[in-house]
């Protein structure tokens, strides 16, 4: 019987251990059923060693006795202080590795001596050697130091025979890298890699923390920046809020007794919106997009030559990450395998392959199509009554919960008609309606009254849709059976028929006033206007709207023509396409217009040949 080899993701914020069981990678859980070990090491007040959750929980109260994010220091000739002693980074990492080793031995009832340990693709020799030394200190023979993007691609394509080029976008707690790998006949090669050893979820937490501390200082006149315990408590609250904003449009930070003034305790109570948070993290995320472009250039590939985009790391759950990547690369990113666990699972696959085991593909339950609602978009030049706003995106792992916030479009609007659809087309006439309900008795409020719509989809395909008026808490929901039913050929044909019936209608894209008049009174009363759900509206409702619409139409035309072009023409068209997409993502509207004009001229010339 082959000796089992552990697969370990030694992460900045969290770590995991996986093994091959029955031909599949399985991430091993602790006694409470949690597969994640927080990468925290500490000493309790009485000198007891703490690893994982207990150390993380202590950090808020005793940051001076707790070490976090040690991965950022791997390979450096430094020491860190814990208790009354100094330790090298690889020694602290060894404590985390030993905890994972003992978890595996306790769960499976056998000793383990070998492991595959993952590192970022851009780790240098010193960092890789420090990781190997950490494994040896923990009592493990490190049979392979595996690049994290390679591990992630193994999770998706363990034995691919066809040539696959995969872009792996890995945004973890403390590090970021983007790698392009080429997989064929069981061989996976990293073609290019870029990244930043000090960019990740920790930095997003710090941005949130600065925002919260600033709000507290403005309200109470007290700066918590140098107060270790209140600062650590707020940091933990910020981390929780960040995770909630990945799935919901709002999150609250509630912390009591943070400080005292004139004998009175001071508390923090603050609501954060996803749009506020995404505005904070947009600059560092744009730096990751620059790395994406550099990785493509180094691999000498265009976005159209990438077969799959894979997201790795918990920070990729932030919706803005997927939006920016899809705008830049022209295809949706894959998250079918849990971004927190897929590197460990890939390490487990590599361990199984080294041990000579027959390893199969990972089986994950996902939603095979997107689910969303009918909305209006006051700022779109298209036919507003046919707008489709996704809430649950195709390939989302199940079970899943997602919510988005929308706004009423009329003063004193007292009800909203929620129509639920499945499909992928922006024009909902091509999609299939699966349910409908009303939320009535809304508050008498000006236009812009916020309504949160939440989708809860079970493994059995049962969808619960909940609409909640934020102002009053007024709530209505409906349960839809069979939400995962296939959008079959008959549905497609019916949708096409609806389009054909309406083909004779026209719409003036040049006159925004006409667009407002095109709304029927019923739709205007019952509709919901998109808020923070469309990329063009994130930085301001009308900024670049016309440029974006015109450029995207031109991009679609160019991509249809690409296959028919001569090779000498295709390269220049592809270059302009990539540039215009990049400028749209970065909201450089003057450059969008200039690039689109060049592309239009070139297409006119080629079309006339």
C-alpha positions in Angstrom: 0.0 0.0 0.0 1.3 3.4 -1.0 2.5 5.7 1.8 0.1 8.7 2.2 1.6 12.1 1.7 0.1 15.2 3.3 -0.7 18.2 1.1 -0.3 21.5 3.1 -1.2 25.0 2.3 0.9 27.1 4.7 -0.9 30.4 4.4 -0.4 33.9 5.7 -3.8 34.1 7.4 -5.0 30.5 7.4 -3.5 27.0 6.7 -5.0 23.7 5.8 -4.0 20.0 5.3 -5.4 17.6 2.7 -5.1 14.0 1.9 -6.3 11.7 -0.9 -9.1 9.5 0.1 -11.0 7.2 -2.3 -9.2 8.9 -5.2 -10.4 12.4 -4.1 -8.6 15.2 -2.2 -10.2 15.9 1.2 -9.3 18.8 3.5 -9.1 17.4 7.0 -11.2 19.1 9.7 -10.6 19.8 13.4 -12.9 18.3 16.1 -15.4 21.1 15.5 -15.6 20.4 11.8 -13.6 23.4 10.7 -11.1 22.7 7.9 -9.2 25.9 8.5 -6.4 26.5 11.0 -5.8 30.2 11.5 -2.0 30.9 11.1 -1.7 32.4 14.6 0.8 31.3 17.3 0.7 32.6 20.8 1.3 32.1 24.5 -1.4 32.2 27.1 -1.1 34.2 30.3 0.3 31.1 32.1 2.8 30.3 29.3 0.8 27.6 27.5 1.4 27.4 23.7 -1.7 28.4 21.6 -2.0 27.6 17.9 -4.9 28.4 15.6 -8.3 29.6 16.8 -7.2 30.0 20.5 -4.2 32.1 19.4 -6.4 34.2 17.1 -9.0 34.7 19.8 -6.3 35.9 22.2 -4.9 38.4 19.7 -7.7 40.9 20.3 -6.9 40.9 24.1 -3.1 40.2 24.1 -1.5 41.1 20.8 1.9 41.4 22.5 1.7 37.6 23.2 0.5 36.6 19.7 2.2 36.3 16.3 0.3 36.5 13.0 1.2 36.7 9.3 4.6 35.0 9.9 4.6 34.0 6.2 5.5 37.6 5.2 8.8 37.2 7.1 9.8 33.8 5.7 13.3 33.9 4.3 14.4 37.0 6.2 17.3 36.9 8.6 15.3 38.2 11.6 13.7 36.9 14.8 10.3 37.5 16.4 9.6 37.7 20.1 7.3 35.3 21.9 7.2 35.1 25.7 10.8 35.5 26.9 12.5 34.1 23.8 13.2 35.0 20.2 12.4 32.7 17.3 13.2 32.6 13.6 10.2 32.8 11.2 10.6 29.1 10.1 10.3 28.0 13.8 7.0 29.8 14.1 5.8 28.3 10.8 7.0 24.8 12.1 4.6 25.1 15.0 1.7 25.7 12.5 2.9 22.7 10.4 3.2 20.5 13.4 -0.4 21.3 14.4 -1.6 20.3 11.0 0.4 17.1 11.1 -1.1 16.2 14.4 -4.6 17.0 13.1 -4.1 14.5 10.2 -2.7 11.9 12.5 -5.6 12.3 15.0 -8.2 12.2 12.2 -6.8 9.2 10.4 -5.2 7.3 13.2 -1.8 6.9 11.6 1.6 8.7 11.6 2.7 10.9 8.7 6.3 11.6 7.7 6.0 13.2 4.3 4.4 16.4 3.0 4.0 18.6 -0.1 4.0 22.2 1.0 2.8 25.1 -1.2 4.4 28.5 -1.6 3.6 31.6 -3.8 5.1 31.2 -7.3 7.2 34.3 -6.9 8.8 33.1 -3.6 12.6 33.4 -3.9 15.2 30.7 -3.0 15.6 31.9 0.6 11.8 31.9 1.2 11.5 28.4 -0.3 14.4 27.1 1.8 12.9 28.6 4.9 9.6 26.8 4.1 11.5 23.5 3.7 13.3 24.0 7.0 10.0 24.7 8.7 8.7 21.3 7.5 11.8 19.6 8.7 11.6 21.3 12.2 8.0 20.0 12.3 9.1 16.4 11.7 8.1 16.2 8.1 10.2 15.2 5.0 9.2 17.8 2.5 9.0 15.8 -0.8 8.0 18.8 -2.9 7.8 22.6 -2.6 4.8 23.3 -4.9 3.8 26.6 -6.4 0.4 27.6 -5.2 -1.0 28.3 -8.7 0.2 24.9 -9.8 -1.6 23.4 -6.9 -4.8 25.3 -7.8 -4.7 24.1 -11.4 -4.2 20.5 -10.2 -7.5 20.8 -8.3 -9.3 21.7 -11.5 -7.3 19.7 -14.1 -5.4 16.8 -12.5 -5.0 14.8 -15.7 -5.9 17.0 -18.6 -4.7 15.7 -22.0 -5.7 18.7 -24.1 -3.6 21.8 -23.9 -5.1 24.2 -21.3 -3.8 27.7 -20.4 -5.0 28.7 -17.0 -4.7 32.1 -15.3 -4.6 31.7 -11.5 -5.4 34.8 -9.6 -4.3 34.2 -6.0 -5.2 36.9 -3.4 -4.8 35.6 0.1 -4.5 37.1 3.5 -1.0 38.5 3.1 0.3 37.8 -0.4 -0.8 38.1 -4.0 0.3 36.5 -7.1 -1.1 35.9 -10.6 0.3 33.1 -12.6 -0.3 31.7 -16.1 0.1 27.9 -16.2 0.0 25.5 -19.1 -1.3 22.0 -18.5 -1.1 19.1 -20.9 -0.7 15.3 -20.5 -0.2 15.6 -16.7 2.6 18.2 -17.0 1.9 21.6 -15.6 4.3 24.5 -16.4 4.3 28.0 -15.0 4.6 30.3 -18.1 4.7 33.6 -16.1 4.1 34.9 -12.7 3.8 38.3 -11.0 2.9 39.3 -7.5 3.4 41.2 -4.3 4.5 39.6 -1.0 2.8 42.5 0.9 -0.6 42.7 -0.7 -3.6 40.8 0.5 -6.6 40.6 2.8 -4.5 41.9 5.8 -4.0 45.2 3.9 -7.7 45.4 3.2 -8.4 44.9 6.9 -5.9 47.7 7.7 -7.7 50.1 5.3 -11.0 49.3 7.0 -9.4 49.7 10.4 -8.1 53.2 9.5 -11.5 54.1 8.3 -13.2 52.9 11.5 -10.6 54.5 13.8 -11.0 57.8 11.9 -14.8 57.7 12.4 -14.4 57.0 16.1 -12.0 59.9 16.5 -14.3 62.2 14.6 -17.2 61.2 16.9 -15.4 61.1 20.3 -12.2 63.0 19.8 -10.0 60.0 20.9 -7.4 58.3 18.7 -7.2 54.6 19.2 -4.2 54.1 16.8 -1.7 53.5 19.6 -4.0 51.7 22.0 -3.2 48.0 21.3 -6.2 46.2 22.8 -9.0 48.4 21.4 -7.2 48.5 18.1 -7.0 44.6 18.0 -10.7 44.3 18.9 -11.6 46.7 16.1 -9.3 44.8 13.7 -11.1 41.6 14.4 -14.5 43.3 13.9 -13.3 44.7 10.6 -12.2 41.3 9.4 -15.7 39.9 10.2 -17.3 42.9 8.4 -15.1 42.3 5.3 -16.2 38.7 5.1 -19.9 39.7 5.4 -19.5 42.3 2.6 -18.5 39.5 0.2 -22.0 38.2 0.3 -24.2 41.1 1.5 -24.4 44.8 0.6 -24.1 46.0 4.2 -22.3 45.1 7.4 -22.3 46.5 10.9 -19.4 47.0 13.3 -20.5 46.9 17.0 -17.9 47.1 19.7 -18.6 48.2 23.3 -16.3 49.9 25.9 -13.5 50.8 23.5 -12.5 53.8 25.5 -13.6 56.1 28.3 -14.2 59.9 28.4 -15.3 62.0 31.4 -16.1 58.8 33.2 -18.4 57.5 30.4 -17.7 54.4 28.3 -17.5 54.9 24.6 -18.8 52.4 22.0 -18.5 51.9 18.3 -21.6 51.4 16.2 -21.0 51.8 12.5 -22.7 50.6 9.3 -20.5 49.9 6.2 -21.7 49.4 2.7 -20.0 47.2 0.1 -19.6 50.2 -2.2 -17.7 52.1 0.6 -15.4 49.1 1.2 -14.8 48.5 -2.5 -13.8 52.2 -3.0 -11.2 51.7 -0.2 -9.6 48.6 -1.8 -9.9 49.6 -5.5 -6.4 51.2 -5.6 -4.6 48.0 -4.4 -6.9 45.8 -6.6 -5.9 48.0 -9.6 -2.3 47.1 -8.8 -3.2 43.4 -9.1 -4.7 44.2 -12.6 -1.3 45.6 -13.6 0.2 42.3 -12.5 -2.4 40.4 -14.6 -1.3 42.5 -17.7 2.4 41.9 -17.0 1.8 38.1 -16.6 0.0 38.1 -20.0 2.8 40.1 -21.7 5.6 37.8 -20.2 3.7 34.7 -21.4 3.2 36.4 -24.8 -0.5 35.7 -24.6 -3.6 37.7 -25.2 -6.7 37.4 -22.9 -8.5 35.4 -25.6 -5.8 32.7 -25.4 -6.6 32.0 -21.7 -8.9 28.9 -21.4 -9.8 29.4 -17.8 -9.5 32.0 -15.0 -9.3 30.5 -11.5 -9.7 32.4 -8.2 -7.7 31.3 -5.2 -7.6 32.8 -1.7 -10.4 34.0 0.5 -10.0 37.7 -0.5 -11.1 36.8 -4.1 -14.7 36.5 -2.7 -14.9 40.3 -2.8 -17.3 40.8 -5.9 -15.1 43.7 -7.2 -12.3 41.2 -7.9 -14.5 39.1 -10.3 -15.8 42.2 -11.9 -12.4 43.7 -12.6 -11.1 40.4 -13.9 -14.0 39.7 -16.2 -13.8 43.2 -17.6 -10.0 42.8 -18.2 -10.1 39.2 -19.5 -13.5 38.9 -21.1 -14.6 35.7 -19.3 -16.0 34.9 -15.9 -13.6 33.6 -13.2 -14.1 30.1 -11.7 -14.7 29.6 -8.0 -16.3 26.2 -8.1 -13.6 24.9 -5.7 -13.6 26.7 -2.4 -11.0 29.5 -2.8 -9.8 29.0 0.8 -9.2 25.2 0.3 -8.3 24.6 -3.3 -4.5 25.1 -2.8 -4.5 22.6 0.0 -6.6 20.2 -2.2 -4.1 20.7 -5.0 -1.2 19.9 -2.7 -3.1 16.8 -1.7 -3.5 15.8 -5.4 0.3 16.3 -5.9 1.0 14.2 -2.9 -1.2 11.5 -4.2 0.4 11.6 -7.6 3.9 11.3 -6.0 2.7 8.3 -4.0 1.4 6.7 -7.1 -2.3 6.9 -6.3 -5.0 7.1 -8.9 -6.4 10.7 -8.5 -9.7 11.8 -10.0 -11.2 15.2 -10.5 -12.7 17.2 -7.7 -16.5 16.8 -7.5 -18.2 20.1 -6.5 -21.9 20.9 -6.5 -22.5 24.3 -8.3 -25.3 26.3 -9.7 -25.1 25.6 -13.5 -26.6 29.0 -14.4 -27.0 32.5 -13.0 -30.0 33.6 -11.0 -31.2 37.2 -10.7 -34.1 39.6 -10.9 -35.7 42.0 -13.3 -34.6 45.6 -12.7 -34.6 49.0 -14.2 -31.5 51.0 -14.8 -32.2 54.8 -15.0 -28.8 55.5 -16.5 -28.7 52.9 -19.3 -29.4 53.9 -22.9 -30.9 50.5 -23.5 -34.5 49.3 -23.0 -34.7 49.6 -19.2 -37.7 47.3 -18.7 -35.6 44.3 -19.9 -32.6 44.7 -17.6 -31.3 41.5 -15.8 -29.3 41.9 -12.6 -27.5 38.7 -11.4 -27.4 37.9 -7.7 -26.2 34.3 -7.8 -23.6 33.8 -10.6 -23.1 30.7 -12.6 -20.6 28.2 -11.1 -21.2 29.4 -7.6 -20.5 26.5 -5.1 -23.6 25.2 -3.3 -25.1 25.8 -0.8 -24.9 29.6 -1.5 -26.2 32.8 0.0 -25.8 36.1 -1.8 -27.6 39.5 -1.6 -27.6 42.8 -3.4 -29.1 46.2 -2.7 -31.5 48.0 -5.1 -33.4 51.3 -5.0 -36.9 52.4 -5.8 -37.2 54.8 -8.7 -40.3 56.8 -7.7 -41.1 59.1 -4.7 -43.5 57.4 -2.3 -43.3 54.1 -4.2 -45.3 51.7 -2.0 -44.5 48.3 -3.6 -42.0 46.4 -5.7 -42.5 43.6 -8.1 -39.7 41.0 -7.7 -39.4 38.8 -10.8 -36.8 36.0 -10.5 -35.0 34.7 -13.6 -32.4 32.2 -14.5 -30.0 32.6 -17.4 -26.9 34.5 -18.6 -28.1 37.2 -20.9 -28.1 40.9 -19.9 -31.4 41.1 -21.8 -33.8 39.1 -19.6 -36.0 38.3 -22.6 -33.4 35.6 -23.4 -33.7 34.2 -19.9 -36.4 32.2 -18.1 -38.6 33.5 -15.3 -38.9 31.0 -12.4 -40.8 33.0 -9.8 -42.5 36.3 -8.8 -43.8 38.1 -5.7 -44.5 41.6 -4.4 -43.2 43.4 -1.4 -45.9 45.9 -0.4 -46.4 48.6 2.2 -43.1 50.4 1.6 -42.4 53.6 3.6 -43.4 56.9 2.0 -39.9 57.8 1.1 -38.2 59.7 -1.8 -36.8 57.7 -4.8 -33.8 55.7 -3.7 -35.5 53.8 -0.9 -33.2 50.8 -0.5 -34.4 47.2 -0.9 -32.1 44.3 -0.2 -32.8 41.1 -2.2 -31.2 37.9 -0.9 -31.0 34.5 -2.6 -30.4 31.3 -0.5 -29.9 28.3 -2.8 -29.7 24.8 -1.3 -28.0 21.7 -2.6 -31.4 20.4 -3.6 -32.1 23.3 -5.8 -34.5 25.0 -3.5 -34.2 28.8 -3.8 -35.5 31.1 -1.1 -35.8 34.7 -2.2 -36.1 37.4 0.5 -36.7 41.1 -0.1 -36.3 43.5 2.8 -36.8 47.3 3.0 -33.8 48.6 4.7 -35.6 51.6 6.2 -38.3 49.7 8.1 -37.3 46.1 8.0 -40.5 45.2 6.1 -39.8 41.7 4.6 -41.4 39.3 2.1 -40.0 36.1 0.8 -40.9 33.2 -1.5 -39.5 29.7 -1.9 -38.9 28.4 -5.5 -38.6 24.6 -6.1 -36.3 23.4 -8.8 -34.3 26.5 -9.3 -31.5 24.5 -10.8 -33.7 23.1 -13.6 -31.9 23.2 -16.9 -32.5 26.1 -19.2 -33.3 23.7 -22.0 -33.7 24.1 -25.8 -37.5 24.8 -25.5 -36.8 27.7 -23.1 -34.1 29.1 -25.5 -36.5 28.8 -28.4 -39.3 30.5 -26.4 -36.9 33.4 -25.5 -35.8 33.7 -29.1 -39.5 33.9 -30.1 -40.1 36.8 -27.6 -37.1 38.6 -29.2 -38.4 38.1 -32.7 -41.8 39.4 -31.7 -40.1 42.6 -30.5 -37.6 42.9 -33.3 -39.5 45.6 -35.1 -39.3 48.0 -32.1 -36.6 50.7 -32.2 -34.9 52.7 -29.5 -32.9 56.0 -29.8 -29.5 55.5 -28.1 -28.6 59.2 -28.5 -31.5 60.8 -26.5 -31.5 60.2 -22.7 -34.8 62.2 -22.4 -36.5 59.7 -24.7 -35.2 56.9 -22.6 -37.0 58.2 -19.6 -40.3 58.6 -21.5 -40.0 55.0 -22.8 -40.8 53.6 -19.3 -44.4 52.6 -18.9 -46.2 53.9 -15.8 -46.6 50.3 -14.4 -43.0 49.5 -14.8 -41.9 52.9 -13.4 -44.0 52.3 -10.3 -43.1 48.7 -9.7 -39.6 48.6 -10.9 -36.3 48.6 -9.0 -33.3 50.7 -10.1 -29.9 49.0 -10.1 -27.6 50.4 -7.3 -24.0 49.2 -7.0 -24.7 46.2 -9.3 -23.3 47.5 -12.6 -19.6 48.2 -13.0 -20.2 51.5 -14.9 -22.2 52.9 -11.9 -19.7 52.1 -9.2 -17.7 55.4 -9.5 -20.6 57.7 -10.4 -23.9 57.2 -12.2 -23.1 58.9 -15.5 -19.3 58.9 -15.7 -18.2 57.3 -18.9 -21.7 55.7 -19.5 -21.9 56.5 -23.2 -18.2 55.8 -23.9 -18.6 52.4 -22.2 -21.7 51.4 -24.0 -20.3 52.4 -27.4 -17.0 50.8 -26.8 -18.5 47.5 -25.6 -20.6 47.3 -28.7 -17.5 47.8 -30.8 -15.6 45.1 -28.8 -18.4 42.6 -29.6 -18.2 43.4 -33.3 -14.4 43.1 -33.3 -14.4 39.7 -31.5 -17.0 38.4 -34.0 -14.7 39.4 -36.9 -11.4 38.1 -35.4 -11.7 34.5 -36.6 -12.2 35.6 -40.2 -9.2 37.9 -40.3 -5.8 37.4 -41.8 -3.0 36.7 -39.2 -1.3 40.0 -40.1 -4.5 41.9 -39.3 -5.6 39.9 -36.3 -2.6 40.9 -34.1 -3.3 44.7 -34.4 -7.0 44.2 -33.8 -6.3 42.1 -30.7 -3.9 44.7 -29.4 -6.5 47.5 -29.7 -9.1 45.2 -28.2 -7.0 44.5 -25.1 -6.2 48.2 -24.7 -9.8 49.3 -24.9 -10.9 46.7 -22.4 -8.1 47.7 -20.1 -9.0 51.4 -20.4 -12.7 50.6 -19.6 -11.7 48.6 -16.5 -9.5 51.5 -15.4 -12.2 54.1 -16.3 -9.8 56.1 -18.5 -12.7 57.4 -20.6 -10.7 59.7 -22.9 -8.4 56.8 -23.8 -11.5 54.6 -24.3 -12.8 57.0 -26.9 -9.4 57.3 -28.6 -8.8 53.6 -28.7 -12.4 52.8 -29.8 -12.0 55.3 -32.7 -8.8 53.6 -33.8 -10.5 50.2 -33.6 -13.5 51.5 -35.5 -11.4 52.8 -38.3 -9.5 49.6 -38.6 -12.6 47.4 -38.6 -14.2 49.7 -41.3 -11.1 49.2 -43.4 -11.0 45.4 -42.9 -14.7 45.1 -43.4 -14.4 47.0 -46.7 -11.8 44.6 -48.1 
